[in-house]
């Protein structure tokens, strides 16, 4: 593989590995899709260290070498704009009609670590710190998000010219503020409120100087029991988020050994969410939200700032009603050896 092929493979590996995140999120179906894409499309939460390619083993696996550790930092921003209609009707007559602009901002700082358990098996964890702000209700939320764990396994060695396959798995915790525990109208949640398991596969193929890649993932979200949250005069007892699946595909083009451009499309389907309420009279009712389909287009620029470090800057825009309007992202590896040399005493 020549230098352009290595550069192309390296740049696009970030996008392929980043496509395996959860697609089901909090709230009703529209909010679930927006929140999922707000994290998914930036891919700063799952982008992996590019040292995986440059430090490939003799077996030519493209994952991290056994016993090595890689750190990564990612920042993402998403913006969702909408219009909220307030209509008051009395005796069949419209008494008041108003259109209020709505806008929500979400910032996420993500720190991830990957460990090469085997040459073809990498284990990882991602810790997000989230800040949200809603301009309409003038409320915000900040704090730790949902910590997630992942595993990536390559069943076969990478052979130049052939398609590379990686099997992925993930588990998302509920360390963030749950929307089913926060007080509505006072604080925004930083987490989904439920556990989630996921699995999928990513594939890629280098056709020098272009790399084609794609991925798919399936997630199952565990129901939330004993919620006991008052909403609109009724007691919310149980939430069943259902399942979701996602897919992505695109290509990366290496302009040179130091610069690469990529374009990709990501889509997600979120199943209906079932909410179980109990009224003041003791009657149990179930409300089912609609399923949603979301899609977004991503563009990314990768620039090599050192022989083993590539910084990626991305921008994306939503293509459906359920998608964020604007997505911005930045990701870069963290030099753990440099930090150690700087902060630890000599010989440590």
PEGI-V382663 format. One record per pair of residues at least 24 apart in sequence whose ideal C-beta (glycine too) atoms are under 6 Angstrom apart, sorted by the first residue. I is the first residue (numbers start at 1). J is the second residue. Records with the same first field share a line. If there is no record, write none. Layout:
I->J / J
This chain:
1->160
3->257
4->208 / 209 / 254
5->206 / 208
7->254 / 257 / 260
8->209 / 211 / 252 / 254
9->53 / 206 / 211
10->50 / 53
11->252 / 260 / 302
12->211 / 213 / 252
14->47 / 312
15->262 / 264
16->202 / 204 / 213 / 215
17->48
18->43 / 46 / 47
19->215 / 248
20->168 / 200 / 217
21->46
22->172 / 196 / 198 / 219
23->219 / 244 / 246 / 268
24->219 / 221 / 241 / 244 / 270
25->192
26->179 / 192 / 193
28->289
29->270 / 289 / 290 / 292
30->322
32->270
33->270 / 292 / 294 / 322
34->80 / 324
36->268
37->294 / 296 / 323 / 324
38->78 / 106 / 324
41->266 / 296 / 298 / 316 / 327
42->76 / 327 / 329
44->74 / 75 / 76 / 110 / 329 / 331
45->110 / 126 / 128
47->72 / 74 / 331
48->114
49->333
50->310
51->308
54->308
57->119
59->119 / 157
60->157 / 158
61->119 / 120 / 154 / 157
62->158
63->122 / 154
64->114 / 116 / 122
65->116
66->116 / 118 / 119
67->116
68->116
69->115
70->114
71->113 / 334 / 336
72->112 / 333
73->111 / 332 / 334
74->110 / 331
75->109 / 330
76->108 / 329
77->107 / 328
78->106 / 324 / 327
79->105 / 325 / 326
80->104 / 324 / 325
81->325
102->136
103->135
104->134
105->133
106->132
107->131
120->154
121->153
122->152
123->151
124->150
125->149
130->190
132->188
139->188
141->187 / 188 / 190
143->177 / 190
144->175 / 176
145->176 / 190 / 191
146->172 / 173 / 175 / 176 / 191 / 192
147->173 / 175
148->172
163->203 / 205
164->204
165->203
166->202
167->201
168->200
169->199
170->198
171->197
172->196
180->224 / 227 / 229
193->224
194->221 / 222 / 224 / 241
195->222
196->221
209->254
210->251 / 253
211->252
212->251
214->249
215->248
216->247
217->246
218->245
219->244
234->277 / 279
235->278
236->277
237->276 / 278
238->276
239->275
240->274
241->273
242->271 / 272
243->271
244->270
245->269
258->304
259->303
260->302
262->300
263->299
264->298
265->297
266->296
267->295
268->294
269->293
292->322
294->320 / 322 / 323
295->319 / 320
296->323
309->333
